[in-house]
Amino acid sequence: MPDEQSVDATLDELFQKFCSVSLIGEPINLKDRIIIPVIKMSITFGGDVGPVAGAVAGLSPVAVLDVKKTVLGQNGVRVLSLASCES
C-alpha cells in the first residue's frame, strides 16, 4: 500500500506537469485575425483503502479569443463564449 508521502509526491508531480501545459490551443491564423481556442480541464481522483486508485480527466472547449490583427490593444480582442454550445 502506498504511503501518504508517495501519494503526495505523485500528485505534486502531476500538478506540476499540468501547470506546464497550456490550456490555450494552437492559434489559427486567418487573413485579418487570429483565433485562439480556450479549453477547460477537469480532473477527478478517487481512491480506496489499499493500492486501488483512479483518475478521470476531461477537456472541453469553453471559449475562443478573436484577435484582430489591425486593431491594437484590448479593442482588438473579443472573448466568445461557447457555453451556448453545451447541451
N, C-alpha and C positions, 0 to 999 in steps of 0.2 A: 504494500500500500504506500503510495507516495506521501511524503511528509508535507507539512504546511509550507515549509521553505521552498521545496522544489515546485510546488504548485504556484506559489507567489513568483518565483523566478520565471517560470514558463509564461505566466500571464504578463509579467513585466516585459519580457521579450516580444510577446505578441503585440502588446500595445505600442512598443517602440517601432515595430515594423509598420503598424497601421499609421503611425504618425509620419512615417517617411513616405507613405503612399498618398498621392494627391487624390482628392475626391473631385477634382476638376478634370473633365475629359479632354481629349485632344482637340485643340481649336480647329474649326472648319473655316478656311479662308475662302471668302466669296469676293466678288468684284469690288464692292464698296463697304463690306462689313466682315466682321469675324464673329462666328457663333461658337460659344463655349458651353458645353453641357455641364450641369452640376448634378452630382449623384449623392444620394443618401445611403449610408451603410448602416445596417443594424446587425448586432451580434447577440445571441443568447447562449449562455453557458448553463450547463446542468451537470450535476454530479450525484454520486451515490456513496454510500458507505462501502469502501473498498476501492479497487482500481478502475471502476467504471466511471467515465466522464464523457461528455459530448458537447458539441457546439454546433450552432446553425448560424450561417451568415447570409444576408440578403442585400442586394444592391437594387436601387430603383431610381430612375431619373426624377428629379423634383423641379428643375428649372433650367433655363438656358440664359446665358448672358449674350445680349445682342450689342456688339460694339461697332459703332460707325467709324470707319477709318478717316472720314473727312471732318469729324466734329471732335474738338479737343475737350478734355475734362469730363466731368460727370454727365454733362448734357448729351454726350455721345454714347452713353451706356444705358441700356434698359435691361431689367430683370423680368423675364417672362416665366411665370409660374406654370407648372404642368399639373397642378392639383386638380384641375377640372378634367384631366385625362384619366384620373384614377376612378375605379368603379367601386 
